[in-house]
Amino acid sequence: MPMRFRQLLLSVSVIGSAFGAESIMPDQLSFGDLEEDPYLYNALLSSRGYTGSASLIGDGLFATATHVVFDEVSLQWVPASAIHFVLRHHRTLRNPPVGRSFTPAGIVRWTSYSDRVGNDGTEEEFSSRDTFNLDFAVGYFSATVDNSYLDRWAEVHIDAEEEVGILRDQRVTTIVGYPADAEFMDPNAIGFMHGTPPEPLFAWWHGLNDFPDTWRDSGGFWFSLHNFEGVSVYGGNSGGPVYVRGDFDEWLFAGVVVGGNRERTLVRAFDEEAHLLLREAAEARGDPGLRRAAGLAAEAEGPRAARLHWTDTSATETAWRILRRDTGTPEEIARLPANSREFIDTTVLPGRVYKYEVQPEDADGNRAPASATAVVATPGQARDLAVAVGNGALALTNGGDRNWFAADGGLRSGDIRDMGESRLRMRLLGPGTLRFDWRVSSEENSTWTPTNGEDIYDAVHLYLNGESVEESGRPVFLSGTRGPEAVELEVPAGGHLVEWVYRKDPYSTEGDDAGFLANLSWTPGPSHPSPVHGSYAFADTDYHGSAWFGAYAADRLPWAGHLELGWLFLRAAPGDGVYAYSPLPELGDFYTGPELYPYLYRLSDGAWLYYYEGTGTFGSGAWFTDLGGGGHFRLP
């Protein structure tokens, strides 16, 4: 059954039929459309009287569905020499097609596909989703072929494993190709390029529906099938490319059509496993061209710098794009010249998690896929976030997929994708009382109860030491449109980690899809061991830390061994401040606090001192300025 639009077996599907809506159908494109992105990359594939669709996705490389190049009657692969690639074909179909065609030098695919087809066990002209998950192939042309006609290709998005794919984002999407269903379309239109109207489309991810425990198929492949309910691209469109709008409003190739019926279209997305086929095809072609960077790694160099380095595998790049994710969508933060292999980002902030990608670009504007993501967690405390939420003395940091950020008079969780989370952390030393206001704007957990076993989705949660905080046996969370609500949490003695986590499931999106936090305050209990407001304990040590005062040995309190200022005798002052005595006469008795430090008020003469943080080592070598006119001085 070579080159036939294969149908999807739906007898076990839990999906409804287009939600009662009329199906979206492809429209015939105009000749002018063919010169526009993303239509200029598309081609008709023809062999032995059958047709399919394809798209250029690299220098001399194209993607299609595997069953377009496989004879499912004889269970034999169609020879590459029998395949004709006609770029931007746009006329009534003839046999063979009229127009300039190219014959691929080879086709790279998963060879186990033939075994799955042969053992599928489903009805004729139907296939299981397990088989469809390998229904992706990459063809390549000889490096000696005339490249002037094939010198532009689609930018490719690669779905990372263990993350939901980009097709689940409901982005503006178009499905392009060459439908050939004479029963439902004008036979004279067969051979013309068609495309669905670009608009946001919803797709079910079959990893959840069919393999909810592992999200992997019978061979261990990450499950990359997506079902566009209510979208029909007619029969004959196998291999048709699916394009989505990217974060920079560019069109991205995201997968190929592999099956469907009159009410839905099944797409095999482009993921890391599919990229291995692309890389193998590029190597077989023998032309280094423009290639994805390898081995991207990132390390924090202190709280305000991150160093990236990677292996340049391209030969034709003219620039490198440096992409970074912080609170939401990625930003291009730098553009480097060809042959670059390293970059230092000096615009990061303490207490954040950053995700980086690098991407090569050539003189024609073509881009290889962005690299795999490298993650950096910067050390230190996010004092700006603590100030924004009402208490600059508290030790806040970020975790998860996106950073919380200042917004709406407080903090807001990061803009996460499906199955993501945005995590705000605070370390503190009890006992005491933590108070805050929080609210949420999300899909509501209307049916959840403590006993029905359902997961909590699209909600902001409260955790203490990694465990969900509970009230009357019920986890504390907010979902829907709720708040602001005031919360008071009694924290016992000892070191603790408090976390606010907004987490999202892979289904509906409603509201802002975010949690919000404001008016955060901390009141130490009467038996609190430290006079430094907002202190926290370093695990398995005798040291305490403070977002504003730094780290100090606390095993001899009220004497504290400050790592920079040396020995200090500490006493709590009214409000959030602290009185300190230093045996060093240059300092003596002084007062400071979260809103003042590194300014110190010397009590003996009423002088304000400014300390240059990071210059001292346990009281030695610390630099100060006497703002009362005493000039600069350095501790011995």
C-alpha positions as CSV (number, residue, x, y, z in Angstrom):
1,M,0.0,0.0,0.0
2,P,2.7,2.5,-1.0
3,M,2.2,6.3,-0.8
4,R,-1.4,6.2,0.4
5,F,-2.9,8.5,3.0
6,R,-3.2,6.1,5.9
7,Q,-6.1,6.1,8.3
8,L,-6.0,6.3,12.1
9,L,-7.6,3.5,14.0
10,L,-9.9,5.3,16.6
11,S,-11.8,2.5,18.2
12,V,-9.9,2.9,21.5
13,S,-9.9,6.7,21.3
14,V,-11.4,8.8,24.1
15,I,-11.5,11.9,21.9
16,G,-14.8,13.3,20.8
17,S,-15.6,14.3,17.3
18,A,-14.5,17.9,16.7
19,F,-16.5,19.1,19.7
20,G,-19.5,19.4,17.4
21,A,-17.7,22.0,15.2
22,E,-17.3,21.9,11.5
23,S,-13.9,20.6,10.4
24,I,-11.2,22.9,9.2
25,M,-10.2,22.1,5.6
26,P,-7.2,23.1,3.5
27,D,-7.5,25.8,0.9
28,Q,-5.8,25.8,-2.5
29,L,-2.9,28.3,-2.3
30,S,-2.2,31.0,-4.9
31,F,0.9,31.2,-7.0
32,G,2.0,34.3,-5.0
33,D,1.8,32.2,-1.8
34,L,4.4,29.8,-3.1
35,E,7.1,32.4,-2.8
36,E,6.2,33.1,0.9
37,D,7.4,31.5,4.1
38,P,6.5,28.7,4.9
39,Y,5.1,27.5,1.5
40,L,8.3,28.0,-0.5
41,Y,9.9,24.9,1.2
42,N,7.2,22.4,0.2
43,A,7.3,19.7,-2.5
44,L,5.3,17.0,-4.1
45,L,6.8,13.5,-3.8
46,S,5.9,11.1,-6.6
47,S,6.7,7.4,-7.2
48,R,5.1,4.6,-9.1
49,G,1.9,6.5,-9.6
50,Y,1.4,7.5,-5.9
51,T,2.0,10.9,-4.4
52,G,2.8,12.4,-1.0
53,S,4.2,15.6,0.4
54,A,7.5,16.8,1.8
55,S,9.4,19.9,3.1
56,L,12.9,21.1,2.9
57,I,14.3,21.1,6.5
58,G,18.0,21.5,5.9
59,D,20.7,22.0,3.2
60,G,19.8,19.3,0.7
61,L,17.5,17.5,3.2
62,F,13.7,17.0,3.3
63,A,11.2,15.4,5.7
64,T,8.3,13.2,4.8
65,A,6.2,10.3,6.3
66,T,7.9,6.9,6.3
67,H,4.9,5.2,4.7
68,V,5.3,7.5,1.6
69,V,8.6,5.7,0.8
70,F,7.5,2.2,1.9
71,D,5.5,-0.4,0.0
72,E,3.2,-1.8,2.6
73,V,2.0,-4.6,0.3
74,S,5.4,-6.1,-0.3
75,L,6.8,-4.7,2.9
76,Q,9.7,-3.3,0.9
77,W,11.3,0.1,0.9
78,V,10.8,2.2,-2.2
79,P,14.2,2.8,-3.9
80,A,15.4,6.4,-3.6
81,S,16.0,6.3,-7.4
82,A,12.2,5.8,-7.9
83,I,11.2,8.9,-5.9
84,H,10.8,12.3,-7.5
85,F,10.9,15.5,-5.5
86,V,9.1,18.4,-7.2
87,L,9.6,21.6,-5.2
88,R,6.6,24.0,-5.2
89,H,4.6,21.9,-7.6
90,H,1.4,23.8,-8.4
91,R,-0.6,22.5,-11.3
92,T,-3.0,19.8,-12.1
93,L,-1.3,16.5,-11.4
94,R,0.0,14.5,-14.3
95,N,1.8,11.1,-14.2
96,P,4.7,11.7,-14.0
97,P,4.3,15.2,-12.5
98,V,5.4,18.1,-14.8
99,G,8.1,20.4,-13.4
100,R,11.7,20.3,-12.3
101,S,12.3,17.3,-10.1
102,F,15.1,16.0,-8.0
103,T,15.9,12.4,-7.2
104,P,17.2,11.8,-3.6
105,A,20.4,10.0,-3.1
106,G,19.0,8.2,-0.1
107,I,16.3,8.0,2.6
108,V,17.1,7.7,6.3
109,R,14.4,6.2,8.5
110,W,13.9,3.8,11.4
111,T,14.3,0.4,10.0
112,S,12.1,-1.1,12.7
113,Y,9.2,0.6,11.1
114,S,8.8,-2.3,8.6
115,D,8.6,-4.8,11.5
116,R,5.9,-2.7,13.2
117,V,3.9,-2.6,10.0
118,G,4.3,-6.3,9.4
119,N,3.1,-7.1,12.9
120,D,0.6,-4.3,13.3
121,G,-2.4,-6.7,13.5
122,T,-4.9,-4.0,12.8
123,E,-7.3,-3.9,9.8
124,E,-6.2,-3.3,6.3
125,E,-5.5,0.4,5.5
126,F,-5.4,1.1,9.3
127,S,-2.4,1.4,11.6
128,S,-1.9,1.6,15.3
129,R,-0.4,4.6,17.0
130,D,2.6,2.6,18.0
131,T,3.4,2.2,14.3
132,F,2.6,5.8,13.5
133,N,5.2,6.9,16.0
134,L,8.0,5.7,13.7
135,D,6.3,7.2,10.6
136,F,9.0,9.8,9.9
137,A,11.8,9.8,7.3
138,V,14.5,12.2,6.0
139,G,15.7,12.2,2.4
140,Y,18.9,13.7,1.2
141,F,20.2,14.8,-2.2
142,S,23.7,14.4,-3.5
143,A,26.0,17.2,-2.5
144,T,26.8,17.7,-6.2
145,V,23.2,18.5,-7.1
146,D,22.4,22.0,-8.3
147,N,21.7,23.7,-5.0
148,S,20.5,27.1,-6.4
149,Y,17.0,25.8,-6.4
150,L,17.2,24.2,-3.0
151,D,19.0,26.9,-1.0
152,R,16.2,27.8,1.3
153,W,14.7,25.6,4.0
154,A,12.4,25.8,6.9
155,E,13.6,26.5,10.4
156,V,13.1,23.3,12.5
157,H,11.8,23.1,16.1
158,I,12.9,20.1,18.1
159,D,10.7,18.9,20.9
160,A,12.8,17.9,24.0
161,E,12.1,14.5,25.6
162,E,10.3,14.6,28.9
163,E,8.6,17.8,27.9
164,V,5.3,18.3,26.1
165,G,5.7,19.3,22.5
166,I,5.2,22.6,20.8
167,L,2.1,21.4,19.0
168,R,0.4,21.4,22.4
169,D,0.8,25.1,22.8
170,Q,-2.2,26.1,20.6
171,R,0.0,28.3,18.5
172,V,-0.9,29.7,15.1
173,T,-0.6,26.6,12.9
174,T,-0.9,25.7,9.3
175,I,-0.8,22.2,7.7
176,V,0.5,22.2,4.1
177,G,0.8,19.7,1.4
178,Y,-0.8,18.0,-1.6
179,P,-4.1,16.3,-0.9
180,A,-5.3,13.8,-3.5
181,D,-8.7,12.7,-2.3
182,A,-10.8,12.8,-5.6
183,E,-13.9,11.7,-3.6
184,F,-14.0,14.9,-1.6
185,M,-12.2,17.5,-3.8
186,D,-12.1,18.7,-7.4
187,P,-9.9,16.2,-9.3
188,N,-8.5,19.2,-11.2
189,A,-7.2,20.7,-7.9
190,I,-5.1,17.6,-7.1
191,G,-1.5,18.6,-7.6
192,F,-1.9,22.1,-6.3
193,M,-0.4,23.0,-3.0
194,H,-3.0,23.5,-0.2
195,G,-2.8,24.8,3.3
196,T,-5.1,25.1,6.3
197,P,-5.8,28.7,7.3
198,P,-3.2,29.9,9.8
199,E,-4.9,29.9,13.2
200,P,-4.5,28.5,16.7
201,L,-5.1,24.8,16.6
202,F,-5.6,22.4,19.5
203,A,-3.9,19.0,19.4
204,W,-4.3,16.1,21.8
205,W,-1.0,14.4,22.7
206,H,-1.3,10.7,22.5
207,G,1.5,10.1,24.9
208,L,-1.0,11.0,27.6
209,N,-3.9,9.1,26.1
210,D,-2.2,5.9,25.1
211,F,0.9,5.6,27.2
212,P,0.1,7.7,30.4
213,D,2.7,5.9,32.6
214,T,5.8,6.0,30.5
215,W,4.9,8.4,27.5
216,R,7.0,5.9,25.4
217,D,6.0,3.4,22.8
218,S,6.7,-0.3,22.7
219,G,10.3,0.3,21.5
220,G,11.1,2.9,24.1
221,F,10.7,5.9,21.7
222,W,9.4,9.1,23.2
223,F,5.7,9.2,22.0
224,S,5.4,12.1,19.6
225,L,2.0,11.8,18.0
226,H,-0.5,14.6,18.1
227,N,-4.1,14.5,17.0
228,F,-5.6,17.7,15.5
229,E,-9.3,17.2,16.3
230,G,-11.6,18.9,13.9
231,V,-9.0,19.3,11.2
232,S,-9.0,17.4,7.9
233,V,-6.4,17.7,5.2
234,Y,-8.0,15.1,2.9
235,G,-6.4,11.8,1.8
236,G,-3.1,11.8,-0.1
237,N,-1.4,14.4,2.1
238,S,0.9,12.1,3.9
239,G,4.2,13.7,4.7
240,G,2.6,17.2,4.6
241,P,4.5,19.6,6.9
242,V,3.0,21.2,9.9
243,Y,4.3,24.7,10.7
244,V,3.7,26.7,13.9
245,R,4.5,30.3,14.8
246,G,7.6,30.5,17.0
247,D,8.4,32.8,19.8
248,F,9.9,35.4,17.4
249,D,6.9,35.2,15.1
250,E,8.8,33.0,12.6
251,W,7.4,29.9,11.0
252,L,8.8,26.6,12.4
253,F,8.6,23.2,10.9
254,A,7.2,21.0,13.7
255,G,6.2,17.6,12.2
256,V,4.5,15.8,9.3
257,V,1.1,14.4,8.6
258,V,1.0,10.6,9.0
259,G,-2.7,9.8,9.1
260,G,-6.2,10.8,9.9
261,N,-9.7,10.6,8.6
262,R,-12.5,13.1,7.7
263,E,-12.6,14.6,11.2
264,R,-9.0,14.6,12.5
265,T,-5.4,14.8,11.4
266,L,-2.6,12.8,13.0
267,V,0.9,14.4,13.1
268,R,4.3,12.9,14.0
269,A,6.1,15.7,15.7
270,F,9.8,16.5,15.2
271,D,11.7,15.5,18.4
272,E,15.3,14.6,19.4
273,E,14.9,11.1,17.9
274,A,13.7,12.5,14.6
275,H,16.7,14.9,14.7
276,L,19.0,11.9,14.8
277,L,17.6,10.9,11.4
278,L,18.3,14.5,10.2
279,R,21.8,14.4,11.4
280,E,22.4,10.9,9.9
281,A,21.1,12.2,6.5
282,A,23.3,15.2,6.7
283,E,26.4,13.1,7.4
284,A,25.4,10.7,4.6
285,R,25.2,13.7,2.2
286,G,28.8,14.6,3.1
287,D,28.4,18.3,3.0
288,P,28.9,19.9,6.5
289,G,26.7,22.9,5.6
290,L,24.8,24.5,8.5
291,R,24.5,22.1,11.5
292,R,23.0,22.2,15.0
293,A,25.5,23.0,17.7
294,A,26.6,20.1,19.9
295,G,27.5,19.9,23.5
296,L,26.1,23.2,24.8
297,A,27.1,23.5,28.5
298,A,26.6,26.4,30.9
299,E,28.0,27.3,34.3
300,A,27.4,30.1,36.7
301,E,30.4,32.3,37.3
302,G,29.2,33.9,40.5
303,P,25.7,35.4,41.0
304,R,25.9,37.8,38.0
305,A,27.6,35.9,35.2
306,A,27.0,32.7,33.2
307,R,29.5,31.1,30.8
308,L,28.3,29.1,27.8
309,H,30.5,26.9,25.6
310,W,29.6,24.6,22.7
311,T,31.0,22.7,19.7
312,D,30.7,24.4,16.4
313,T,29.7,21.6,13.9
314,S,28.7,24.0,11.0
315,A,30.8,25.1,8.1
316,T,28.7,27.9,6.6
317,E,27.3,29.9,9.5
318,T,27.8,33.7,9.4
319,A,26.4,34.3,12.9
320,W,25.4,32.7,16.2
321,R,22.2,33.6,18.0
322,I,22.3,33.3,21.8
323,L,18.8,32.6,23.2
324,R,17.8,32.8,26.9
325,R,14.6,32.0,28.8
326,D,14.0,33.7,32.1
327,T,10.4,34.4,33.1
328,G,8.6,33.4,29.8
329,T,9.4,33.3,26.1
330,P,13.0,33.3,25.0
331,E,14.9,36.4,24.1
332,E,17.8,36.8,21.7
333,I,20.3,38.4,24.1
334,A,23.4,38.4,21.8
335,R,24.5,37.7,18.2
336,L,28.1,36.5,17.7
337,P,30.3,36.1,14.6
338,A,31.0,32.8,12.8
339,N,33.1,30.2,14.5
340,S,32.2,31.4,18.0
341,R,32.3,28.7,20.7
342,E,31.9,30.7,23.9
343,F,29.8,33.4,25.4
344,I,29.6,35.0,28.9
345,D,26.3,36.5,29.9
346,T,26.8,39.3,32.3
347,T,23.1,40.3,32.5
348,V,21.9,37.5,34.8
349,L,20.7,38.2,38.3
350,P,21.2,36.3,41.5
351,G,18.8,33.5,42.6
352,R,17.5,32.7,39.1
353,V,17.2,29.8,36.8
354,Y,18.1,30.5,33.1
355,K,17.8,28.3,30.1
356,Y,20.0,28.8,27.1
357,E,20.1,27.7,23.5
358,V,22.5,28.7,20.7
359,Q,21.7,28.6,17.0
360,P,23.8,29.1,13.8
361,E,22.5,31.2,10.9
362,D,23.9,31.6,7.4
363,A,24.1,34.5,5.0
364,D,20.7,33.7,3.4
365,G,18.9,33.7,6.8
366,N,18.7,29.9,7.0
367,R,19.0,28.5,10.5
368,A,19.9,25.1,11.8
369,P,17.8,23.9,14.7
370,A,18.6,25.5,18.0
371,S,20.8,23.5,20.3
372,A,19.6,21.4,23.2
373,T,18.9,23.5,26.3
374,A,21.5,24.2,28.9
375,V,20.4,25.3,32.4
376,V,22.1,27.6,34.8
377,A,21.0,28.4,38.4
378,T,22.8,31.5,39.6
379,P,23.9,31.6,43.3
380,G,22.8,34.2,45.8
381,Q,19.4,35.6,46.8
382,A,16.9,37.4,44.6
383,R,16.7,40.5,46.8
384,D,14.9,42.5,44.2
385,L,12.0,40.0,44.4
386,A,12.0,40.1,48.2
387,V,11.7,43.9,48.0
388,A,8.9,43.6,45.5
389,V,6.9,41.3,47.7
390,G,7.3,43.5,50.8
391,N,10.3,42.3,52.7
392,G,13.8,42.7,51.4
393,A,15.4,40.8,54.3
394,L,14.0,37.4,53.2
395,A,16.0,34.9,51.2
396,L,14.2,34.2,48.0
397,T,15.4,32.1,45.0
398,N,13.8,30.6,41.9
399,G,13.5,27.0,40.6
400,G,11.5,25.1,38.0
401,D,11.0,26.0,34.4
402,R,10.5,29.8,34.6
403,N,11.4,32.5,37.2
404,W,8.9,34.4,39.2
405,F,9.0,38.1,38.6
406,A,7.8,41.5,40.0
407,A,4.3,42.4,38.8
408,D,1.1,43.8,40.1
409,G,2.4,45.1,43.4
410,G,4.0,41.8,44.2
411,L,5.3,38.7,42.4
412,R,3.9,36.6,39.6
413,S,4.9,33.1,38.6
414,G,6.7,32.6,35.3
415,D,5.0,32.0,32.0
416,I,5.2,28.2,31.8
417,R,4.2,25.8,29.1
418,D,2.1,22.7,29.5
419,M,3.4,20.3,32.2
420,G,5.7,23.0,33.5
421,E,6.1,24.6,36.8
422,S,7.4,28.0,38.2
423,R,8.8,27.6,41.7
424,L,9.6,30.4,44.2
425,R,11.7,29.3,47.3
426,M,12.4,30.9,50.6
427,R,14.8,29.6,53.3
428,L,14.2,30.7,56.8
429,L,15.1,29.8,60.4
430,G,12.2,29.2,62.8
431,P,10.3,29.5,65.0
432,G,8.1,32.3,63.7
433,T,5.0,33.3,61.7
434,L,5.0,33.7,57.9
435,R,2.2,35.8,56.5
436,F,1.3,36.5,52.9
437,D,-1.5,37.2,50.4
438,W,-1.9,35.1,47.3
439,R,-4.2,34.7,44.4
440,V,-4.5,32.7,41.2
441,S,-5.9,33.0,37.7
442,S,-6.2,29.6,36.0
443,E,-8.4,26.7,35.0
444,E,-10.4,25.7,38.0
445,N,-10.1,22.2,39.7
446,S,-13.9,22.1,40.0
447,T,-14.2,18.3,40.6
448,W,-11.2,17.7,42.9
449,T,-11.8,16.3,46.4
450,P,-9.3,14.8,48.9
451,T,-10.7,11.3,48.2
452,N,-11.4,11.0,44.5
453,G,-7.7,10.5,43.5
454,E,-7.6,13.2,40.9
455,D,-4.5,15.2,40.3
456,I,-4.5,18.9,41.1
457,Y,-3.9,20.9,37.9
458,D,-3.3,24.5,36.9
459,A,-2.9,25.7,40.5
460,V,-0.6,27.5,42.9
461,H,0.6,25.2,45.8
462,L,2.3,25.9,49.1
463,Y,5.0,23.5,50.3
464,L,7.1,23.3,53.5
465,N,10.3,21.2,53.3
466,G,9.1,19.5,50.1
467,E,5.7,18.5,51.5
468,S,2.4,20.0,50.6
469,V,1.1,22.1,53.5
470,E,-2.3,20.8,54.6
471,E,-5.2,22.2,56.4
472,S,-7.8,19.8,57.9
473,G,-6.4,17.0,55.7
474,R,-6.6,19.0,52.5
475,P,-3.6,20.4,50.6
476,V,-3.4,24.1,50.6
477,F,-3.7,25.4,47.0
478,L,-5.6,27.9,44.8
479,S,-7.0,27.3,41.4
480,G,-9.6,29.1,39.2
481,T,-10.1,32.8,39.8
482,R,-9.5,33.2,43.5
483,G,-8.0,35.7,45.9
484,P,-6.3,37.6,47.1
485,E,-6.5,35.4,50.3
486,A,-4.5,35.9,53.4
487,V,-2.4,33.0,54.7
488,E,-0.7,32.6,58.1
489,L,1.7,29.8,58.5
490,E,3.3,28.9,61.8
491,V,6.9,27.7,61.2
492,P,8.5,25.5,63.9
493,A,12.0,25.8,65.2
494,G,14.9,24.9,62.9
495,G,15.8,25.5,59.3
496,H,13.1,25.3,56.7
497,L,12.3,25.7,53.0
498,V,9.0,27.3,52.0
499,E,7.9,27.1,48.3
500,W,5.2,28.6,46.2
501,V,4.8,26.5,43.1
502,Y,2.5,27.2,40.1
503,R,2.1,24.0,38.1
504,K,0.2,23.4,34.9
505,D,-1.2,20.2,33.2
506,P,-1.2,19.5,29.5
507,Y,-4.8,20.3,28.7
508,S,-6.9,23.5,28.9
509,T,-5.6,27.0,29.4
510,E,-7.7,29.7,31.1
511,G,-7.1,33.1,32.6
512,D,-3.5,34.3,33.2
513,D,-2.2,30.7,34.0
514,A,-0.3,32.2,36.9
515,G,-0.1,32.5,40.7
516,F,0.5,35.8,42.5
517,L,2.1,36.6,45.8
518,A,2.1,39.9,47.8
519,N,2.6,41.3,51.3
520,L,5.1,38.7,52.5
521,S,6.1,39.2,56.1
522,W,8.0,37.2,58.7
523,T,7.7,37.6,62.5
524,P,10.3,35.6,64.5
525,G,9.1,33.9,67.6
526,P,10.3,34.8,71.1
527,S,12.7,31.9,71.1
528,H,14.2,32.6,67.7
529,P,17.9,31.8,67.9
530,S,19.2,34.7,65.7
531,P,19.0,38.5,66.1
532,V,19.5,38.9,62.3
533,H,16.1,39.3,60.6
534,G,15.3,36.8,57.9
535,S,18.1,34.4,58.8
536,Y,18.2,30.8,57.5
537,A,20.3,27.8,58.4
538,F,22.8,26.2,56.0
539,A,22.1,22.4,56.0
540,D,24.4,20.2,58.1
541,T,26.5,23.2,59.2
542,D,26.7,25.6,62.2
543,Y,26.4,28.5,59.8
544,H,23.4,30.9,59.3
545,G,22.9,33.0,56.2
546,S,21.0,36.2,55.5
547,A,19.9,37.6,52.1
548,W,21.1,41.0,53.3
549,F,23.8,40.4,56.0
550,G,25.6,37.5,54.5
551,A,26.9,34.3,56.1
552,Y,28.1,33.9,59.7
553,A,29.1,31.1,62.1
554,A,26.3,30.8,64.6
555,D,27.5,28.1,67.0
556,R,28.5,30.7,69.6
557,L,25.7,33.2,69.4
558,P,25.3,36.0,70.4
559,W,28.9,36.0,69.1
560,A,28.8,35.5,65.4
561,G,31.8,34.8,63.1
562,H,30.9,36.9,60.1
563,L,32.7,35.6,57.0
564,E,33.6,39.1,55.9
565,L,33.5,41.4,59.0
566,G,34.9,38.9,61.5
567,W,33.7,38.5,65.1
568,L,30.6,40.4,66.0
569,F,28.4,40.5,69.1
570,L,24.9,40.7,67.9
571,R,21.7,42.0,69.5
572,A,18.3,42.5,68.0
573,A,17.2,46.1,67.5
574,P,13.7,47.4,67.3
575,G,12.1,46.6,63.9
576,D,14.2,44.5,61.6
577,G,17.6,46.0,62.5
578,V,20.6,44.6,64.5
579,Y,23.1,46.1,66.9
580,A,26.6,44.8,66.6
581,Y,29.9,45.1,68.5
582,S,33.2,44.5,66.7
583,P,36.4,44.2,68.7
584,L,38.1,46.1,65.9
585,P,38.3,49.8,66.9
586,E,37.6,51.0,63.4
587,L,34.1,49.6,63.7
588,G,33.2,49.3,67.4
589,D,29.5,49.4,68.2
590,F,27.3,50.0,65.1
591,Y,23.8,49.6,63.9
592,T,22.5,48.3,60.5
593,G,19.5,46.6,59.0
594,P,18.0,45.1,55.8
595,E,17.2,48.5,54.3
596,L,20.6,50.0,55.2
597,Y,23.4,47.3,54.8
598,P,26.2,47.7,53.6
599,Y,25.8,51.1,55.3
600,L,26.7,50.9,59.0
601,Y,26.0,53.6,61.6
602,R,28.9,53.8,64.1
603,L,27.5,54.7,67.5
604,S,30.7,56.1,69.0
605,D,30.8,59.2,66.8
606,G,27.6,59.1,64.7
607,A,29.5,58.4,61.5
608,W,28.0,56.5,58.6
609,L,30.3,53.9,57.1
610,Y,30.0,52.2,53.7
611,Y,31.3,48.7,53.4
612,Y,32.5,47.4,50.0
613,E,31.0,44.0,50.0
614,G,33.3,41.1,49.2
615,T,36.5,42.8,50.1
616,G,36.8,41.4,53.7
617,T,37.9,38.0,54.9
618,F,36.8,37.4,58.5
619,G,37.6,41.0,59.3
620,S,40.8,41.3,57.4
621,G,41.3,43.5,54.3
622,A,37.8,45.0,54.4
623,W,37.4,48.4,52.6
624,F,35.2,51.2,54.0
625,T,34.4,54.8,53.2
626,D,33.8,57.1,56.2
627,L,30.9,59.2,54.8
628,G,31.4,61.8,57.6
629,G,34.6,63.0,55.9
630,G,37.1,60.4,57.2
631,G,37.9,59.2,53.7
632,H,38.7,55.5,52.8
633,F,40.2,53.0,55.2
634,R,40.9,49.3,55.2
635,L,40.8,46.9,58.1
636,P,44.2,45.3,58.9
